[in-house]
Amino acid sequence: VTINPATPVALLQDIIRDAVYTKIKKLPALLRGSIYTVGIFSFEYLSGSLLRRHHFCPWDYSSARANVNGLIRLDYAPFWLGAGLLFERILVHANRLT
């Protein structure tokens, strides 16, 4: 059995598009970007917590001023907002191509 390495990415793309984008696409871009930021921060915090529990977390933001338990940096919010909107454009464009 051969597993396509793109399968998890495609699955995640479908989940984001179907569960999130279709419900918020009519909202203003700033609000959509904020929603993506909260999602990214949540995923980073939860995955970092799990990895830290097993002493395998590759990042530690404890020395940063705006950190939450050393797992996320709140000063990254503008970058995650922009990244979320960029990913949205990529997903929407990719969906049009298929």
Salt bridges, closest charged atoms under 4 A:
ASP14 OD1 - ARG17 NH2 2.84
ASP18 OD1 - ARG17 NE 3.55
ASP75 OD2 - ARG73 NH2 2.61
GLU88 OE1 - ARG32 NE 2.83
GLU88 OE2 - ARG89 NH2 3.98
